[in-house]
């Protein structure tokens, strides 16, 4: 798709993919930081705990 100036406009789907990619890279950078601060074993436990909490806890507050 082209805009009024002849430049290509990104479709919503590609922006969504870029958003997910950015989220993945941010999470990866955050985990590398945690590993540098806490070490590999504790970071693995934190990662496991975060995964379980996201599975158990509701997505939104209901109060």
Secondary structure, DSSP 4 states (H G I P E B T S, - for coil): -B-TTS-B---HHHHHHHHHHHHHHHHHHHHHHHHHHH-HHHHHHHHHHHHHHHHHS-SS---
